[in-house]
Structures are given as structure tokens and as C-alpha cells.
Amino acid sequence: MQTPTAIGTPPWTRDDLLAELDAFAALYARRPVRDNQGGMKAPHMFATWCMVRRLAPDLIIESGVWRGQGTWLLEQACPGARLVCIDVNLRNRAYISPRATYSDQDFATQHWPQATARSLVFFDDHQDAVARLDQCRRAGLRHLIFEDNYPPGQGDCRSLKQAFAQGGAAAEALAGQFDIYAEFPPVFQTAATRWNTPWPPTPAPLLTTPGTPAQQVFLDEAQSYTWICYARLR
Ligand SMILES: C[S@@+](CC[C@H](N)C(=O)[O-])C[C@H]1O[C@@H](n2cnc3c(N)ncnc32)[C@H](O)[C@@H]1O
């Protein structure tokens, strides 16, 4: 099989995303961590905001908190959701949510009796994404976002994109686990990736030039994009 960037129908349309760029940029200007080095920047913050608002989960489990920028974003995107935030090292937080429950125990070691068919796990913890699928299935968690979805040869953990790129029966079996797998498009696609390599299969970028001054931030931070994806387990 070809390395997919999408299986099934993503829960967004390109026109919807284009219409939300400026509103998101205004929100992003209010972010609590000005320079989130080591964490999400505008392209993936936008992706997360769009995906979470569409999914409207009742419970969000965030695995990989770092300075807390993602926690703040998840609150903005879905203020009514219960929020459980996990990091094996919680000492780096600059933003601490008054609403979230924090834990330093790995996702796989915990029980999730509160999980429902609408609950979402947001993984940005640099752990093996394929192993996370089994852990989620056992917990009854179907809606997943993987923030880092590195192409072959890059990153520090096995991603779904890498597992698909291996091809053969293993990739077919992986594809069979999802009714949706959808890489979120980059806002801008730079000439080469952040590693100065050719682009692997990637959804078409939303823009080629900024249409408004507010959209410049997506171009300034375009190289932070790493194929963030939404996956829904069958
Ligand atoms: C890239 S940072 C997260 C960035 C954050 N989502 C943001 O956008 O600001 C990765 C974080 O994963 C944490 N981490 C490492 N192993 C983990 C694990 N097994 N479970 C949860 N978090 C883990 C690290 O301590 C680090 O804070």
C-alpha cells in the first residue's frame, strides 16, 4: 500500500480550516508561554484547536505537558471537558491549569473508568505510537491525536507515519485498526522539511502566502510542523 496521509473522511474541510486561521491567530497571540521551545508552535496549536473543537470530547487526557502551553490550548478549545494531564516530569510547567488533574504516572499504567465513546487522548509524550494504540483500545479510548508524527528516519520514537511507511502486511494491519486516520495539513509548506530533506507524502498546505497580517505567524513557525494527526480506532 502507498503511505497514506488519510484513511476515511477527516472531521474537517479545508474551507472550514481556512475560515478559522485569523480567529486562531488572535487566540495564539494570548498564549501564556511566549516562546514554547520544545513544544507546540502555531501550526500544531492551530491543528489541535481545530480538531478538538470539532470532536467536542467530554474528557481529554493530555500525555506530555512540558511547559503547559498545550493544556491551556485544550482548555480554550473545549472549556467544558474534564482534563487529565500527564507528564513524567511536571516540574517544567509555566502554565498550571486550575481545572486540570495532573499525574506523573505513564498513561499505560493508569485505569480510565471515566472514559466514554467521546473521550480523547492527546499524545505529545514521544513514546511509541503503535504501542499506544493497544493501550487505548484496552481502555475503550477511540479518539486519538498524535502530535509528533515523524517521517521515517526522524524523531525519537516510532510514529504512525513511520509504521505506515514500512509497508507490507504490518502497514495493512495498522490501517485496518482505524476508521479514520488523518494528517492535518500544514498551513504553509516550506521548501524543505526542518531537516532539509524532501517532503514525504503530506496533505496540501492551506496557504502559499499570508492572506492577512495575522497569518504571518504560521509562516514564521512553519518549520515546526511534524504531521500531527487524528486517528479514530475502529
Ligand atoms: C514535547 S514535550 C510536550 C509539549 C507540550 N505538548 C506542548 O506543546 O507544550 C514532551 C513531554 O513529554 C514528557 N514525557 C516523556 N515521557 C513521558 C511519558 N511516558 N508520559 C507522559 N509524558 C512524558 C516530557 O517530560 C516532556 O515534558
The ligand as a Gaussian input file, in Angstrom:
#p B3LYP/6-31G(d) Opt

LIG

0 1
 C        7.382000      17.813000      23.504000
 S        7.081000      17.917000      25.197000
 C        5.336000      18.256000      25.279000
 C        4.994000      19.594000      24.724000
 C        3.599000      20.083000      25.029000
 N        2.568000      19.220000      24.494000
 C        3.454000      21.465000      24.425000
 O        3.017000      21.604000      23.331000
 O        3.875000      22.420000      25.043000
 C        7.192000      16.232000      25.683000
 C        6.905000      16.000000      27.153000
 O        6.669000      14.601000      27.307000
 C        7.069000      14.253000      28.588000
 N        7.146000      12.792000      28.696000
 C        8.197000      11.964000      28.451000
 N        7.829000      10.689000      28.657000
 C        6.524000      10.713000      29.030000
 C        5.571000       9.719000      29.367000
 N        5.870000       8.419000      29.351000
 N        4.321000      10.105000      29.701000
 C        3.978000      11.432000      29.710000
 N        4.848000      12.416000      29.406000
 C        6.095000      12.060000      29.071000
 C        8.380000      15.016000      28.780000
 O        8.686000      15.150000      30.156000
 C        8.036000      16.354000      28.097000
 O        7.589000      17.302000      29.050000

